[in-house]
Amino acid sequence: MNRYAKSLLVSMAVTTLLVACGKKEDKTPAAGADAPMVVKIGAASPLTGPQAHIGVDIRNGIQLAVDDLNASGLQVGGKKVKLELIAEDDEANPTKATTVAQKLVDAKVVAVVGHFNSGASIPASKTYSDAGIVQISPGSTNPKYTQQGYKTTYRVVANDDQQGPVGAQFAVQKIGMKRIAVIDDSTAYGQGLANAFETKAAALGATIVAREHTTDKDTDFTAILTAIKAKNPDLVFFGGIDTQAGPMAKQMAGLGIKAKFLGGDGMQTPNFIKLAGDSAEGAMASIPGLPKDKMPGGKAFLDRFKAKYNAEVELFAPMGYDAVFVIAEAMKRAGSTEPAKILAEMPKTSYKGVIGPIAFDDKGDLKDGPLTIYAVKGGKWEPLEIVGGPPVAAAAVAVDVAKDAAKDAAKAVGEAAKDVAKEAVKEGADKVKEAADAAKAAVEKK
């Protein structure tokens, strides 16, 4: 057999072997063919540092949603889907936030729930926009976040253009504050909220007796507060986070400042009460959203959150939870997990979440977002009133407030009645003594 014939035989043998192998592979099911497709959801919030308690709270809410959707047997376009959470720590730092955003984009997440701080969400939003990835913030309230022209930015809370004026109307028109000092923490959130509050309060006739700035790292406000005390304000408004608001309330009390203390959502946390101690009593704060136990799915969510994490909800965990479901609903409508197709479905959102109805305007802001005013009473945040949102929830809070007022009035009446009774007993005893003395004198005279 010549060399050519041998080569031909070898070639034919190899070809036969490859075909045989190919046929065998075709008959063997691909490994994990029935396994669900893994889809990554990003989360970004401060997981370390002074604001970690708020960031972890949000991440836990997001994780609970991921777990619930996975347990429900989520399907997109007829395919099984398993969500995987990729959570990153932005440290509440604008520079770190952009790094985190790029890291999530590189990890191929299909959407992001975050960031918490406006100062982090705003710079990070360009990265998500460039990548065509949906970003839903559970807590950023600065209006600029959704006013940059990006089609990817959404939020599930009311913004500061709504929150600031509501706080001002409450302060000036509801509780009659005329002389107001305003402090902010120089962040996008704190300064934006304080500006909106100040503008509305002044328009309503209040006098802004002082405008001061600190930072989100400071905890000693003695110099600022001493200067403010000399202006004799009725109210001090603070745009900032609980880690500054708590010490500030304590130092106000220490300096003998009698002014009321009002802030925004950043201080409406259990941590504020812990940090401020007895000085927290009477402090007030506005926050986007309904009272958590008055949210349509609030009570069940609070119970399940406590059971899973052995912790109370700190602030925006329900918003983080709902944001994941909004993304999942967009996937289902699109029949796809491709970021571009998810993004195209976002404007059609109409979802009934834990926090209530969720729909977005053309900028990505929450439509008809409610706000609640709280006050610390008996060491706990208690709702005073709701502005906007479902009328039923507002009515329920009004009833609760009326009940509390009635209890307080009854207690006051009871205390007054005790005083009247004591006075009557004392007066009666005096008269009995006078009568006894008179009787004794009469007997002695005889």
Secondary structure as GFF3:
##gff-version 3
##sequence-region A 1 446
A	DSSP	alpha_helix	3	27	.	.	.	ID=ss1
A	DSSP	beta_strand	37	45	.	.	.	ID=ss2
A	DSSP	alpha_helix	52	71	.	.	.	ID=ss3
A	DSSP	beta_strand	75	76	.	.	.	ID=ss4
A	DSSP	beta_strand	79	89	.	.	.	ID=ss5
A	DSSP	alpha_helix	94	106	.	.	.	ID=ss6
A	DSSP	beta_strand	111	114	.	.	.	ID=ss7
A	DSSP	alpha_helix	118	131	.	.	.	ID=ss8
A	DSSP	beta_strand	134	137	.	.	.	ID=ss9
A	DSSP	three_ten_helix	143	146	.	.	.	ID=ss10
A	DSSP	beta_strand	153	155	.	.	.	ID=ss11
A	DSSP	alpha_helix	160	169	.	.	.	ID=ss12
A	DSSP	pi_helix	170	174	.	.	.	ID=ss13
A	DSSP	beta_strand	179	184	.	.	.	ID=ss14
A	DSSP	alpha_helix	188	203	.	.	.	ID=ss15
A	DSSP	beta_strand	207	213	.	.	.	ID=ss16
A	DSSP	alpha_helix	222	229	.	.	.	ID=ss17
A	DSSP	beta_strand	235	239	.	.	.	ID=ss18
A	DSSP	alpha_helix	242	254	.	.	.	ID=ss19
A	DSSP	beta_strand	260	263	.	.	.	ID=ss20
A	DSSP	three_ten_helix	265	267	.	.	.	ID=ss21
A	DSSP	alpha_helix	270	276	.	.	.	ID=ss22
A	DSSP	three_ten_helix	277	280	.	.	.	ID=ss23
A	DSSP	beta_strand	284	288	.	.	.	ID=ss24
A	DSSP	three_ten_helix	292	294	.	.	.	ID=ss25
A	DSSP	alpha_helix	298	309	.	.	.	ID=ss26
A	DSSP	alpha_helix	317	334	.	.	.	ID=ss27
A	DSSP	alpha_helix	339	345	.	.	.	ID=ss28
A	DSSP	three_ten_helix	346	348	.	.	.	ID=ss29
A	DSSP	beta_strand	351	353	.	.	.	ID=ss30
A	DSSP	beta_strand	356	358	.	.	.	ID=ss31
A	DSSP	beta_strand	371	377	.	.	.	ID=ss32
A	DSSP	beta_strand	380	387	.	.	.	ID=ss33
A	DSSP	alpha_helix	391	445	.	.	.	ID=ss34
###
